[in-house]
Amino acid sequence: MNKLIERISKKWWNEVGYELYNNPLSERSVAGLYSVLLEEFDEKRAKELVLAILEGGGPIPPKKEEDPNEKELDQYDMLTQIEKDELDKKEKNIDEDIYVKNKKSGSVYKVKKHNAETQDLASDDEIETAKAKRDTSKQKLEKGEFDPQENKESMNSFIEVGFSDSEGAPGSPGSMLNEIVSITSATDSFNSGKPFDYDSQLESNVNKLKGSGLGDENDGTAPPSGVTLKEARDIAKKYGVSVGLAGKCIIATRAAQSKNNHITEKISNANGLKNPKATPFFGDKNGLKAQENMINSTKGRVMLGNTEVSKEEAVKIIKSGGGGANPSDTAIFVTDETTGDTYMTFYSDKDNVNAIVAQSSLRAEGKVKKEQIRKLAESGKLTKEQAAKMESIIDDSVKEHERLEAELDNVTTGPAKHLSNQNPEELADIAKTTSAGREPDKYWKKAVTNQLLGKKPNKAMLSELPDGHSNPPTDAEMMTAFVKYANNPDSTLTKDQQRLISDMNKATDGPKIGGAIGEIRKKTVESDMKMLNKLNDTTIKLDDGTEVRMGNYLEAESVVEKLHLGMQFGGEGVFSDSDAFYQESGGVKVDKETLSKCLPFKDKNDMISNFEVGEEREVTKRGSDVITGGSKIVYVITKQGERIPIGEKLQRSKRGDLGKLATVYKYSPEMQKCFKKNG
């Protein structure tokens, strides 16, 4: 166990570097931790461990031979006292929590940085009152009490504070906005007793987010996928917000309308509820505990969708939230206040039908496949010899993938090494012209100057500035620091930094790594296919007597889980009732009804017996010689001579053009088109 913890800690440190010193709860730190855990565990367990590790504190980064702050301390000694005082003030704002009072709501909470436009500094009395209230809420949750007002305030707090300053928040700023706004907007409208009014709810949602911490984190110049630029611009202009935030509010309001329709039609109207009230729940730890407490305090029946279950079974389903029998992000419970009956509904939230449905790693998938093989051997469907042989095949495939990952690392470091031999002044001039948009120096600012001269400077990059540099540093000095930082194996480069390195490498005739990267990623997919083909040498019989090949069988079982096909087939947890769960995709409802219209099989056995795995074209990043996808695995159903794609598995870059690989699952373009038509 200690070795496992040490391995995860080191990988996390290697993934995000000095961000752990600056803010272990930042989006970048959390994303890095989740990425590392996906290499060891399945999605559900990875999410559980993210929350557990964050609540207990991050791992201690490995000791360095040289103090990374040593140069920075030398530079500090060279400052005047006024400059030192100003820097100390900035460092305090970065490193310490500050209690503030929201000017609009009056709420008091702690943040990493004070925003004077929307927040006042809280007084000592206000801080003590806020702490006492927080402690009381925590105690009530732990005692099993459910307070709907505190549940609502908890979600409002996430909006006010934002993702980065919220403790134990799952996901990202974008997913947090979509999930919280969609469930609160849906239930606010439902509880008003009036039909859902899209325009008024959109206005309310925009105003709720405008000027908030979460709203600021979702600002941007481009709309999200699924929203046209004109749509977003019109809303942005009307309410005085950015195009990015306007687009995300549109997505969330569409989702709210879908959820409102669902609880109205499938729960309230279907059961003739006379006095219904809806309660929204976010998927953080406190949200899950609040769900559990509400169910335990229910006076009437507990319904999963429209199926009665025991309180014990309901709590079990709630606790499995995030994967397996309950892959949900949010929930809405509808209570009939006349009878006391409570109806549970759950949702997996995506921005659009093209979104990644699930992600994993080949190592984690290998563990799942081996467990399935052992169960088949225990049931007598496989011999012990067959099981041992197949486990060995999987182990060999995982080792080959790790070898290819190491090879990829060696290739992707080439451009940064090349840049270390170039003239930094010339590189700075190139960097200022790499963007084809209205701001040619956009990547120079994002990747370099903001990191060194911004409100929250990158300490690790600061330490790479040359001794005796100018104050402020020259462009050449900043480029020197950036290139040194990029060559530090402990640095984790942002997508913008990777883009800048790629563009400067290309402009200075550096190593052409696009082909090499594409070839490695192609080999990764080929390795996965090779494993499946070897597993296909063994066959088993399904319950209906149909004989299928093991590689196809194991991959089909994985696809059922990853693409939430239990919505159509039924199954354990939320899949036992068709009204209990669906995937909400920016206003497109992917549920049993939608799947039944789009998928070409009648039940699970029909799917598995006609399931095939193939390999298809390379996916190349437009406008760059860096191949970010390589080949992909496609899942098809072949029936009556017709070949129908249903899903895809890709090896996608985790963090930009030069990043490591992650295994991601999506519905096929054909299915996405059908979902839009029927959902």
PEFEN-V415676 format. One record per residue. N is the residue number from 0. RES is the residue in one small letter. PHI is phi as a letter, one per 30 degrees, with the letter a starting at -180 (none if undefined). OMEGA is omega in whole degrees, 0 to 359 (* if undefined). Layout:
n = (N:N)
res = (RES:RES)
phi = (PHI:PHI)
omega = (OMEGA:OMEGA)
//
This chain:
n = (0:1:2:3:4:5:6:7:8:9:10:11:12:13:14:15:16:17:18:19:20:21:22:23:24:25:26:27:28:29:30:31:32:33:34:35:36:37:38:39:40:41:42:43:44:45:46:47:48:49:50:51:52:53:54:55:56:57:58:59:60:61:62:63:64:65:66:67:68:69:70:71:72:73:74:75:76:77:78:79:80:81:82:83:84:85:86:87:88:89:90:91:92:93:94:95:96:97:98:99:100:101:102:103:104:105:106:107:108:109:110:111:112:113:114:115:116:117:118:119:120:121:122:123:124:125:126:127:128:129:130:131:132:133:134:135:136:137:138:139:140:141:142:143:144:145:146:147:148:149:150:151:152:153:154:155:156:157:158:159:160:161:162:163:164:165:166:167:168:169:170:171:172:173:174:175:176:177:178:179:180:181:182:183:184:185:186:187:188:189:190:191:192:193:194:195:196:197:198:199:200:201:202:203:204:205:206:207:208:209:210:211:212:213:214:215:216:217:218:219:220:221:222:223:224:225:226:227:228:229:230:231:232:233:234:235:236:237:238:239:240:241:242:243:244:245:246:247:248:249:250:251:252:253:254:255:256:257:258:259:260:261:262:263:264:265:266:267:268:269:270:271:272:273:274:275:276:277:278:279:280:281:282:283:284:285:286:287:288:289:290:291:292:293:294:295:296:297:298:299:300:301:302:303:304:305:306:307:308:309:310:311:312:313:314:315:316:317:318:319:320:321:322:323:324:325:326:327:328:329:330:331:332:333:334:335:336:337:338:339:340:341:342:343:344:345:346:347:348:349:350:351:352:353:354:355:356:357:358:359:360:361:362:363:364:365:366:367:368:369:370:371:372:373:374:375:376:377:378:379:380:381:382:383:384:385:386:387:388:389:390:391:392:393:394:395:396:397:398:399:400:401:402:403:404:405:406:407:408:409:410:411:412:413:414:415:416:417:418:419:420:421:422:423:424:425:426:427:428:429:430:431:432:433:434:435:436:437:438:439:440:441:442:443:444:445:446:447:448:449:450:451:452:453:454:455:456:457:458:459:460:461:462:463:464:465:466:467:468:469:470:471:472:473:474:475:476:477:478:479:480:481:482:483:484:485:486:487:488:489:490:491:492:493:494:495:496:497:498:499:500:501:502:503:504:505:506:507:508:509:510:511:512:513:514:515:516:517:518:519:520:521:522:523:524:525:526:527:528:529:530:531:532:533:534:535:536:537:538:539:540:541:542:543:544:545:546:547:548:549:550:551:552:553:554:555:556:557:558:559:560:561:562:563:564:565:566:567:568:569:570:571:572:573:574:575:576:577:578:579:580:581:582:583:584:585:586:587:588:589:590:591:592:593:594:595:596:597:598:599:600:601:602:603:604:605:606:607:608:609:610:611:612:613:614:615:616:617:618:619:620:621:622:623:624:625:626:627:628:629:630:631:632:633:634:635:636:637:638:639:640:641:642:643:644:645:646:647:648:649:650:651:652:653:654:655:656:657:658:659:660:661:662:663:664:665:666:667:668:669:670:671:672:673:674:675:676:677:678)
res = (m:n:k:l:i:e:r:i:s:k:k:w:w:n:e:v:g:y:e:l:y:n:n:p:l:s:e:r:s:v:a:g:l:y:s:v:l:l:e:e:f:d:e:k:r:a:k:e:l:v:l:a:i:l:e:g:g:g:p:i:p:p:k:k:e:e:d:p:n:e:k:e:l:d:q:y:d:m:l:t:q:i:e:k:d:e:l:d:k:k:e:k:n:i:d:e:d:i:y:v:k:n:k:k:s:g:s:v:y:k:v:k:k:h:n:a:e:t:q:d:l:a:s:d:d:e:i:e:t:a:k:a:k:r:d:t:s:k:q:k:l:e:k:g:e:f:d:p:q:e:n:k:e:s:m:n:s:f:i:e:v:g:f:s:d:s:e:g:a:p:g:s:p:g:s:m:l:n:e:i:v:s:i:t:s:a:t:d:s:f:n:s:g:k:p:f:d:y:d:s:q:l:e:s:n:v:n:k:l:k:g:s:g:l:g:d:e:n:d:g:t:a:p:p:s:g:v:t:l:k:e:a:r:d:i:a:k:k:y:g:v:s:v:g:l:a:g:k:c:i:i:a:t:r:a:a:q:s:k:n:n:h:i:t:e:k:i:s:n:a:n:g:l:k:n:p:k:a:t:p:f:f:g:d:k:n:g:l:k:a:q:e:n:m:i:n:s:t:k:g:r:v:m:l:g:n:t:e:v:s:k:e:e:a:v:k:i:i:k:s:g:g:g:g:a:n:p:s:d:t:a:i:f:v:t:d:e:t:t:g:d:t:y:m:t:f:y:s:d:k:d:n:v:n:a:i:v:a:q:s:s:l:r:a:e:g:k:v:k:k:e:q:i:r:k:l:a:e:s:g:k:l:t:k:e:q:a:a:k:m:e:s:i:i:d:d:s:v:k:e:h:e:r:l:e:a:e:l:d:n:v:t:t:g:p:a:k:h:l:s:n:q:n:p:e:e:l:a:d:i:a:k:t:t:s:a:g:r:e:p:d:k:y:w:k:k:a:v:t:n:q:l:l:g:k:k:p:n:k:a:m:l:s:e:l:p:d:g:h:s:n:p:p:t:d:a:e:m:m:t:a:f:v:k:y:a:n:n:p:d:s:t:l:t:k:d:q:q:r:l:i:s:d:m:n:k:a:t:d:g:p:k:i:g:g:a:i:g:e:i:r:k:k:t:v:e:s:d:m:k:m:l:n:k:l:n:d:t:t:i:k:l:d:d:g:t:e:v:r:m:g:n:y:l:e:a:e:s:v:v:e:k:l:h:l:g:m:q:f:g:g:e:g:v:f:s:d:s:d:a:f:y:q:e:s:g:g:v:k:v:d:k:e:t:l:s:k:c:l:p:f:k:d:k:n:d:m:i:s:n:f:e:v:g:e:e:r:e:v:t:k:r:g:s:d:v:i:t:g:g:s:k:i:v:y:v:i:t:k:q:g:e:r:i:p:i:g:e:k:l:q:r:s:k:r:g:d:l:g:k:l:a:t:v:y:k:y:s:p:e:m:q:k:c:f:k:k:n:g)
phi = (none:d:d:d:d:d:d:d:d:d:d:d:d:d:d:b:h:d:e:d:d:d:a:d:c:d:e:d:d:d:d:d:d:d:d:d:d:d:d:c:b:d:e:d:d:d:d:d:d:e:d:d:d:d:d:c:j:d:d:d:d:d:d:c:d:b:d:d:c:d:d:d:d:d:d:d:d:d:d:d:d:d:d:d:d:d:d:d:d:d:d:d:d:d:c:c:d:b:d:b:c:d:d:d:c:i:d:c:a:c:b:d:b:d:c:d:d:c:b:c:d:d:d:d:d:d:d:d:d:d:d:d:d:d:d:d:d:d:d:d:d:d:d:j:d:c:b:e:d:d:d:d:d:d:d:d:d:e:d:d:d:j:d:d:c:c:d:i:d:d:i:b:e:d:d:d:d:d:d:d:d:d:d:d:d:d:d:e:d:d:d:d:i:c:d:d:c:e:d:d:d:d:d:d:d:d:d:d:d:e:i:d:d:d:d:d:d:c:d:l:c:b:d:d:e:j:b:d:d:d:e:d:d:d:d:d:d:d:c:i:b:d:d:d:d:e:d:d:d:d:e:d:d:d:d:d:d:d:d:d:d:d:d:d:d:d:c:d:d:d:c:h:d:d:b:d:b:c:b:d:b:d:c:d:e:d:d:d:d:d:e:e:d:d:d:d:c:d:d:c:d:c:c:c:i:b:c:d:b:d:d:d:d:d:d:d:d:d:d:d:e:j:l:i:d:a:d:c:c:b:b:b:c:c:c:d:d:d:c:i:d:b:c:c:b:b:b:c:c:b:d:a:d:d:d:d:d:a:b:a:b:d:d:d:d:d:d:d:d:d:d:d:d:d:d:d:d:d:d:j:d:b:d:d:d:d:d:d:d:d:d:d:d:d:e:d:d:d:d:d:d:d:d:d:d:d:d:d:e:d:d:d:d:e:d:d:d:d:d:d:c:c:d:d:d:d:d:d:d:d:d:d:b:d:c:d:d:d:c:e:c:e:d:d:d:d:d:b:d:d:d:c:c:d:d:b:d:d:d:d:d:e:d:c:d:d:d:i:d:d:b:d:d:d:e:d:d:d:d:e:d:d:d:d:d:d:d:d:d:d:d:c:d:d:d:d:d:d:d:d:d:d:d:d:d:d:d:c:h:d:d:d:c:e:d:d:d:e:d:d:d:d:d:d:d:d:d:d:d:d:d:d:d:d:d:d:d:c:b:b:c:d:d:d:j:d:c:b:d:d:d:d:d:d:d:d:d:d:d:e:d:d:c:h:d:d:d:c:d:i:l:d:i:d:d:d:b:d:c:d:a:a:c:c:b:i:j:c:c:c:b:e:d:d:d:d:d:c:c:d:b:c:a:d:d:d:d:d:d:c:d:b:c:b:b:b:e:d:c:c:d:d:i:a:c:c:d:c:b:i:d:b:c:c:c:b:c:c:b:h:i:c:c:c:d:b:a:b:b:b:c:c:d:d:b:j:e:c:d:d:c:b:d:b:c:b:d:d:e:d:d:e:d:d:d:d:d:c:c)
omega = (180:179:178:180:180:180:180:181:181:180:179:179:179:182:187:174:187:175:178:176:184:184:181:180:180:179:181:179:181:179:178:179:181:179:179:182:178:176:183:189:174:186:184:182:179:179:179:183:176:180:182:182:180:180:181:181:182:179:179:181:180:182:179:178:181:180:182:181:187:180:181:179:177:179:180:181:182:183:171:182:179:179:178:180:180:179:178:180:179:181:179:179:182:192:185:175:180:177:182:177:181:184:183:187:184:180:179:182:182:181:176:182:181:175:186:181:185:187:168:173:183:177:180:180:179:179:180:178:180:179:180:180:179:180:178:179:180:179:180:177:182:179:179:180:176:179:183:180:179:176:178:180:178:179:176:179:177:180:181:186:184:183:188:182:180:181:175:181:179:172:185:178:181:181:178:179:183:185:184:183:182:182:180:178:179:184:176:179:181:183:177:181:181:176:180:178:187:185:181:178:177:178:179:182:178:181:178:183:183:179:179:177:180:177:179:181:181:175:178:182:182:179:177:177:181:178:180:180:179:178:183:181:181:180:180:180:183:186:176:177:180:178:180:180:179:180:180:175:177:179:183:180:173:179:179:179:178:181:177:178:182:182:178:187:187:182:187:182:182:181:179:182:183:185:185:174:184:179:180:178:173:186:175:184:180:177:178:178:178:176:181:181:180:180:181:180:180:182:181:180:173:184:171:192:177:178:180:177:176:176:181:179:179:180:178:179:179:183:179:182:178:180:176:184:180:183:185:174:183:179:171:177:178:181:171:186:175:183:184:179:179:181:183:172:184:186:168:190:175:179:183:184:179:183:174:181:180:175:184:173:181:178:180:179:177:178:180:180:180:178:178:178:180:179:178:178:179:180:179:180:174:174:178:180:178:180:181:180:182:176:178:178:180:179:179:180:179:178:179:178:179:178:179:177:178:178:178:179:181:181:187:176:183:181:180:178:178:183:180:179:181:179:184:180:178:178:179:178:178:184:183:182:187:180:180:182:183:178:181:183:184:184:174:180:184:187:187:190:178:180:184:186:184:182:179:184:178:185:181:179:176:182:180:176:182:175:178:181:179:179:2:182:178:178:180:179:178:178:177:179:181:182:177:178:180:180:178:183:179:181:172:185:175:178:179:179:177:178:181:179:180:182:179:177:180:182:182:178:177:181:179:188:183:180:181:179:179:181:179:181:175:178:179:178:179:178:178:179:179:178:182:179:177:178:181:176:179:179:173:178:174:182:180:177:180:180:180:180:189:179:178:181:182:180:177:178:178:180:178:180:188:181:176:182:172:176:180:186:191:180:182:175:184:182:181:177:187:179:185:188:166:177:179:187:178:180:176:184:177:181:182:182:180:180:182:179:188:184:188:176:186:180:185:178:178:178:185:183:180:186:177:179:179:180:183:192:173:176:185:179:181:177:181:177:180:179:186:182:187:178:178:176:179:180:183:172:179:181:177:176:181:181:186:178:178:183:181:171:183:169:186:176:180:190:173:188:186:187:176:185:171:178:182:180:177:169:179:177:179:179:179:179:180:179:180:182:189:183:*)
//
